[in-house]
Amino acid sequence: MKKILIAGGTGFVGKALIKHLVNCGYIVHVLTRGNNISETENMHYFRWNIEKAVIDGKAFDGVTIIINLTGVNIGEKRWTKKRKVEIIESRIKAIDLLYQYVNRLNIGLDTFISSSAVGYYGAVTSTKIFTEISDSGDDFLASVCEQWEKAALQFENSDIATTILRKGVVLGNEGGMYQKLAPLAKWGINIALGNGRQFLPWIDIRDLVRLYEFILQTDEIRGVFNVVSSEHITMNDFSKILLQSFRKTSILPNAPAFLIQLLLGEMSVMLLEGSKVSNEKLKKAGFQFEYNTIEKSLFGLK
C-alpha cells in the first residue's frame, strides 16, 4: 500500500480527504501542530512546527506522495498588514519546510499535490471564463496564489510530479461556507450579498476527495488545474437553491455591499466579487464529476 503524507490534514478538507484515502486502502501520515487524536492502523499523526522549522522525520518513512493543504483561513479575520503576512507565510513557509526535509532526508518522492485557489485570477466579476492559462489578477488574493504556486514549483523543478489545484469554494456539511450559511437558510434568511450577480466557482467536497484519488491513480496528471464544477452560478442562484433545499423561500433583500465592506474591509471582495472559471482541462484529463449541478450538491448535503 502506498503511504501518503498530508500536511494540513486537520481542517475541513483534510479530515474528509483522510477518511476517503484510508477507505481506498492508502496508509496516511498526517502532520499536526497539536496533540491528536486517536490513530488507526492506516492513519498516524506526527508533530511539526513551521515557525521552528521542525518536522518529526518519522513522518516521511516510506512516503512517496505528499499532499499539501496548509494555510491559515484566508477569510477568518480582517486583512490587516499583520494578517496578510500570516496568510502568505503560513503557505510559503510550510511548502519550503516540506521541500527542505524531502531533500535533507533524501526522500524518494514521486508526487507532490499542492493547493491554490481561483483567487489567482483576481477578485473581479465579469463574463470572461478564466482558464489555467489566463493571466493572474493584480490584487491581494491573486498575489497570495501566485506566491503559493511558485513555492510548490520547487518540487516540479526537482523532477517530482507536481499538481497544483486551484480550488473554488468547497461545499460540504462538515465545514466551510455551507456550514455557516445552511443554518440561516433553514430559517428562511436570504444569504445573497451585494447585488448577487457575482459568480461563485464551487466544488462539492465529495468530488474533491475523489479528484485526489483520481490524481494518485493517473500518473500523467501534473500541472495546474482549476477545481470547480461545470455550472456557473451567481450568488443569487446559490441563495435561492440553498433555500429551496430546506423548502424555504425568502422575501428579504440581499445584504447591501456597503455593509459587507464596512464589516470586513478589504476582505469583502471575497464575497462581493467572483467570475466564471473553466474546468475543461480537468474533464479532458478524464475526471468525471458526480456533483456537477448546485441542486445535486446542495440537496445532497442536507
N, C-alpha and C positions, 0 to 999 in steps of 0.2 A: 504493500500500500504506500502511496506517495505521502510524504509529510509536507505540510504547508505551515508556514509561519505567518500569522496575521498580526499586523501592528495596528492598534486602534480598534480592537475587536470587542470592546465592552460597550459600545454605543448601539443605537437602534439598528443600523445596517449590520454592524459586526455580529451582534447576537443572532440575527436571522441567518446570516451567512454561515456562521459556525455550525448552527444546527443543521443547515442544509448539507454542508460539506461532510459532516460526520455521518449523516444519514446516507450519503453517497459512498461512504467507505474510506474517506480520507482520514489520516491522522493529523490533528490540528494543534499547533502550538500557538499560544496567544500571549502577546506582550501586554503587561498591565502595570500600572503605577501603584496600585493599591494591593490590599490583601484580599485575594479572591479564593474564594468561591469554590464550590465543590467541583472536583475534576472527575472525569470518566476515563475509561480505558483508552479512548481515542481522542481525548481533549485534555491538554495540560497548560497551565499558566506559568509564565516566567516574568520576573521583575525587570523593569528598565526605568531609567531616569534620563530624560532627554536633556534637562538642564545640566546634569553632571556628566553627560556623555557616557553613560554606563548601560550595558545590556548583559544580562546573565548569558554567558556563552553557551550554556546547555540548550538554550532556546533554538540554536541553529543545528543541533545534532540531527543528521540525516535529512535536513530540509533541502528541497530542490526548488521550492516555489515560495515567493514572498508576496503577500497581498497587503498593500498599504492603504489604510483607512484613516490615518491620523490627521488631526487638525481640530483646533478648538471651534466650537459652534459659531459660525460667522454671523448668525442672527440673534445671538443670546444677549448681547449688550450693545449700547450705543458705540459708534465708531469714533472714540476719542483717539488722539495720537497714540496713546499707550496701547489701546485695544487693537489698533491697526497693526502695530508691531507684533503683538501677541498672535494675531491671526496669521500673519506671514511666517513668523519664526516657528510657530508650532507645526507648520507644514514642512518648511525647508529644513530645519534642524533635524527633524525626525528622519527624513529621507537621507540626509547627509550621514547621520549616525548609522543607519542601516547599511549604507554603502561602505562606510569605513570598516564595519565589522565583517561584512562579506569578504572584503579584501584582506583584512588582518587575519581572519581565521581560515582563509583560503577555501571558502565555501563553494562547492560545485553547483552553483545556482543556475537553473535552466530558465526560469521565468520570473519576471517582476511585473506585477499588475498594480498600477497606481491610480489614484483618484484625481479628478479635476471637476470642473462644473461648466455648465453652459454660460455661466457668468463670464467666460472667456471672451464672448462676443460683445460684452458690454451691456449695461442696463439701459436698454432702449426698447421702444415699441415701434415696430414698423411692419410692413407687409413682406419684407425680404425674408427668404428662408435661408438660414445660415447652414453651411456645410462645414466639414472639417478643414477645408482649405480656405474658408473665409478669414479675413483679417481679424485680429483681436480688437477689442474695444479700447477706449482711452480713459477709463475710469478706474476706481479702486478695485472693483470686483475683477475686472479684466487683468489688472496688474497682479493680483493675487494668483490667478490661474496661470498666467504666463510664468511667473517665478516657480510655482508649484510644478508645472510641467517640465521646465528647464532642469530642475533638480532631479526629476525622475529619469531624464535622459542620460544621466551618468551611467545608469545600468545598460542602456542601449549602446552607449559608446564603449562599453566593456564587452560587447557582443553577447549580452544576455537578452533574450527575447522580452521586449518591454511593451506593455499595452497600457495606454492611458485612457481612462473612461471619463468623458465629460458628461456628468450626470445632470439631469433635470431634477425637479422636486421629487423626492421619493415618497410614495404613498403607501402607508401601512398602518394597521390599527395598534401597533405597539409603540409608536413614536412619531416624531416629525410633525409635519403640517396637519395631517389628518387627525392625529390625536388631540391637537389643540383646537381644531375647528369643529370636529364632529359634535362635541357637547353643545356648542352654540346652535348648530343646525337642528339638533334634537328638540330644541326649544323654539324652533321656527325663526331663528335670527338670520338675516341676510349677512353673509360673511364677505361679500364682494367689497373691494376697496377702490377708492378713486372713481374714475369713470367706468371701470370694469372692462375696458376694451383691451387691456394689456393681455398678452398671451402667457400661458402657463405651461412651459415644457415640463413633462412629468414622466415618471416611470413607476410601475407597480413593484413593490418590494419582492413579490413572488417571481416576477420576470427578472428582476435584478439579480437575485441569487442564482437563478437558472443560467443567467448570462455568464456569471463567473465559472460555473461548471462547464458551460459550453467552451469558454476560452481555454480551460485546462485540458479539454478533450480534443481541441482543434489546434494543432501545433503551429499552423501558419498564421494564426491570428496575432498580429502585432501592429503597433502604431496607435494612432489616436482615433477614437470612436465617440460619436455622440450617442448617449444612452438616454433616449427619450422614446415615448410611444409615437406612433404614426399620426395620431389625431392631434390637430392644432386646436386648442380650446382657449377661450378667453376666461378671465376671472369671473365675468358674469355667467358664462356657461357652467363653470365649475360650481359656483354657488347654487345655481338653480338645480343642478343634478344632485349635488350633495343633499340639498333639502328634500328632493324627491326620494332619495334613498331612505329617508326617515318618514316618508309620507307627509311631508310638510311643504308649505308654501310661505312666502313672506311678502308683505307689502312695505316693509321697511326700506328706506333708501340706502344706497351704498354709503359706507363710511367716507366722509369727504377727504380729499387728498391733503388739504391744508392741515387737518387734524393729525393724520398719519405723519406728516412732515414735522409737525410740532412735537409729537411724542417721540419720534425715532431719529430725527435729524437726517443726516446723510444716508443712514441705513434704510430710509424709507424707499429708496429706489428699488430695493429688492422686491417690494410689494406692489409698487405703483408702475413698474415698467416690466416688459417682457416681450420677446419676439418668437417667431416660428423657428424651429430647429429641426433639421432633417435627420432621419435615421437610416437613410437609404444605404449608406456604406455598411452598416451593421447587418441589414437584411441581405445585402448581396453577399456578405460573408457566410450566410447560411443560418443566421439566428432567426427563430420564429417566435413571435410574441404570442402569449396566451391571453394577456390582458391589454388589448390594443385599443379599447374604447373606454372612455371615462365611465360610462354606465356600467360596464362589466367590472371595472375595478372597484368603483365606489359601492355598488350594490353587493359586491362580494366581500367587502370589508366590514359590513355591519356585524 
